[in-house]
């Protein structure tokens, strides 16, 4: 015979797992991530964008890839580093990007959809203020360095005894190769994506990249444990990570100039420029184009909807010479499930 407490426990235990099973079956967010097919380690990297970067992996559309990334200095800093270490950094390895990955059949004019399925934090991270770098360079100069213990199960950052920051890991850099022989710095965002530093591009997001060269040559890195919109001091909490992503090649789809992405809640366009004003104008134009092409609005209605329901957001303002602005449009507003 069961006691009253034992019967109550068995009932609640059964109810919990029935509810959990229902949620897992009813909600895509609870579905198991796809099986990993390929693996890349944190030593399979490059630190420049060019069509001549040699791929470290060749895959077909639909491939699921597990990658490991290093923090932005490529192991020049550690949990025990000091300000002196910060000031002696070699800038050549920044950013170490895992890849590039060659997607078979990809050609200029195609789109590459990259879906982030899993992001797992590494053991530590750092944030810094570097002289001459950041939105308030010349006012708050540094150098200043803080390191933080993290770990795959960490959920918040103890900034002070009272201030706790929820962690929201994401890759600061995602990009395909530009159509150039020049080995471009990965620091500014460009039409190929690159250092977008957008904290909304996290687990569950699908990013659409215009393809510029054969094979696309996709890379990922500069992983951040948490960052505010703007990244105003010049860094996020820079940390190594494990990421599982999926690539899908889209032929004959919409044509656009810069990456766009979608989350469960929103469709988002991105726009880079040398000023926030021009980046905001570009983002607004890109959203108008999307609303015309996908939702059948005329240009005036699309412009009006951007004013009524579009959310302009600053992704980053420090990756000179470019800044990145996004516009978010609610899928609920659009009637998209």
N, C-alpha and C positions, 0 to 999 in steps of 0.2 A: 504494500500500500504506500502511495506517495503522500507526503505531508502537503499541507496547503502551500508552503513555500516552494516545494519541489514541483508541484503542478503549475504554479505560477511561472517558475523559471522555464519549465519545458514549453509552456504556451508562448511566452515572450520570445524564446529562442527560435521556435518554429515560425512565429509571425515575422521575426526579423529576416530570416532567410527567404521566406516567401516574398516579402517586400523587396529584398535585394534582387532576387531573381526576376521579379516583374520589372524593376527599374532597368536592369541590365538588358532585358529583352526589348523594352520599350524605348530606350534612349540611346542614340548613337554615341553619346559622350561616354557611356559605360561599356561600349563594345571593346573587345580585346584588340590591341594593336595588331597589325599584320605581322606575319612571320618574317624575321630578318633573313635576307638572302646574301648580303655582302657586308664585309667589315673593312673599315679603314681606321688605322691608328693615328695617334697625334703626331707621329713623325712623318706622315705622308702629306706634307704641306708645301705651300708656296706663299710668297708674300707680295706678289705683284699681279696685276691683271693684264693679260695679253692673249691674243689668239695663238701664240707660240708656246704657251705653257704646256708641258707634256702631261697628258692625263695619267692618273695613277690607277684608274679603273674604267672599264668599258661595260655598259649595261644596256639593256633594252627598256623601252617604255614600260612602266609598271613595276620597276625594280624597287625593293625596299632595302635601304642601306643604313647600317649602324656606323656612326663615326664618333671618334673621340677628338676633342679639341683642346688646345692649350690656351691659357689666358693670354692676353694681348701682347705681353713681352716675350712670349715663347720661352718660359722658364728662367728668364733673367732675374725675376723676383720670386721670393718664397714667402711663406707665412712669417718667417723671422727676419725679413729684409728691413733695412733702415732707410732713412732719407738719403744717406750717402749712396746706397745701391740705386735708388731712384735716379739720382743725378748722374750716375755713370752708365745709364742705359744706352745700348746700341739701337738706333732706330731702324736699322736694316731689316730685322726679322718681323717688324710690326706691319700688318697683322699676320700671324701664322694661320693660313686658311687650309682646312683639310680638303684635299682634292687636287686638281679638278677631276670631275667625273665626266666622261664622254658618253652621251646618250645616242645610241645608234639610230640613224635615220633623221636626226635633228638637222635642220637647215635654216639658213637665214630667212626670216619671215614667219617661222613657226612660233608657237608659244610653249614654254615649259612650265608645267604646274608642279610645284613642290609643296607637299603636305607634311607638316611637322606632327609626328605621332607620339614621340616621347622625348622629354628633356630631363636629364638627371644631373644634379649638381655634383661638382667635384668637392674635394675636401676643404678648399680654402678660397679666399678671394681678397682683392685689395681695391681701395679707392685712393685717388691722389689728386693733388693740386700741383701743376707744373708751371714754373715761371714762363710767362709769355704765352700761355695756352689757357683757353676757357673764355667764357663770355665776359668775365670781369678782369681779363688780363690787364695788368697795369694798376688795378685797384687791390686785388687780393692775389699776391704773387706766389706764395709758397716759398720753397718746396714743402710739401706736407704729404704724409703717407700714413694710411691706416690699413691694417690687415685684419681679416676676420676668419675664424673657423666656421666651416660650413658642413658639408656632408650630404649624402643623397636624401636623407630624411629631414633635413633642416627645412623649416617652414617660415621662419622669421629671422631678422637680423637685429641683434641687440646693439643699437647705435649708441645709446646711453642706458643707464639703469632704468630710465622711464620711457625712452623713445624706442619703440619696436617697429621695424619695417617689414611688412609681409613680403616674402620673396616671390618673384615672378620671373623665372629664368627665360632667356630668349637669346637667339643669335644676333649679334649686332651687325654682322656681315653675312649676307646671302647674295650671290651674284653669278651671272654667266660671264663669259669672256666678251670683251668689246672687240670690234673688228679693227684691230691695230697691231702693228708689230712692236710698237713702243711698250715698254714694261711700266704700266701706270701705277702710281701709288694707290694703295687701298684705302687711304684715309678719307677722301671725300666720296660721297655718294654720286652716282652717275646714272645714265640711262640703263646700264646693265644691272642696276641694283647696287651692290657693294655695301659700303658702310652706311646703311640707312638708320641704324641705331633707333629703331622704332619699337618701343616696349609692348606694343599691341601684337607684334608678330611672335606669338608664343604657341604652346601646344594646341593643336586643333586648327591652326591657321593654314590656309592654302594660298601660296604666293604664285602669281603668274608673271613670268619673265619673258619679254620679247627676246627671241633668239637672234644673234648677230653673226654667228660663225657655225661652221659644220661641227656637229657633235655637242653644241651648246657650251660644254666645259663649265659645269657647275661646281662652285666651291662654297664652303660655309665655315664660319669661325667667329672670332671676337665675341665670345659668349659672355653674357652678363647675368649675374644673379638677380639684380634688381636695378632699375634706372627710372628716374623721373623723365617726363617728356621735356626735351630740350638738352639733357645731359650737360647742364650749364657749367659745371666746374671742369669739364673736360673728360671725366671718366664716369663709368657706372661702377658697380662692384664687379670688377673683372675677375673671371673665374674659369677654370677648366671644366669641361662638361662631356657628357655622353648624349648623343642625339640619334634618334631614329627618324628617318624621313623617307618619303616615297616620291618618285618622279613619274610624271605622265606627260607624254608628248602630245601636243594638240596641233593638228594641221587644219588649215582652212578656217580657223577661228577669227575672232575679232583682231584687229590690228591696233596696237597702241604703242606709244613711244617709251614709256617707263613702266616699272612694275606696278601691278595692282594686286590686291589680295582680298580674301574674304574670311570672316570668322563666322561662328554660329549666329552672331547678332547683326553683323554689318557687312556691306561691301565698301571697299576702301580703295582710293586712288592715291598715288604718291607723286610728288613733284619736287625736283631739286632746282636750285637757282643760287645766284650769288647774293640775293637779298630775300628777306622774308616776304616782301611785297610781291616780287615776281613769282616766287614759289607758290604763294597763295593764289595768285591769278591763274597759274598753270594748273594747279590742283582743281580749281573751280571749272576751268575749261574741260579738263579730263572727265570730271564727274558729269558735266553737261553732255559730253559725247556719249558716255556710258548710258545715261538716261534716255537719250535719243535712240541709240542703236539697240539697246536691250529691252527697254520698256516702252518704246514707241512714242515718247513725248516730243512735242515740238520744242524748238530751242528756247522759246520764251517761257514755256511751262517748266522746262528743265531748269532754267536759270532761277525761276521763282521757287521751285522746290528746293534747290540748293540753299536759298536764303531762308526758307521756312524750316527745313529739316536736316540740312547738311551741317556737319560739325567739322570745321577746320581745326586741325591740331598740329602743334609743332613737334616734330620728332626729334630733330637735333639742330643746334645753332653753332656748333664749335668745330665741325670738320671742314675747315677752310680748304678751298674757297667756296664750298657749297653748303647750303642749308637745305633741310628737307621738311616739307609741309605735306600733310595728308588731309583728305576730306573723307569723313565717314558718313555713310547713309544707312539708316536702319532698315534691315530686311523686313521688319514688322510694318514699317511705314510703306514699303514697297509692295507689301502683300506676298512676300517670298517666304516660303517655309523652309 
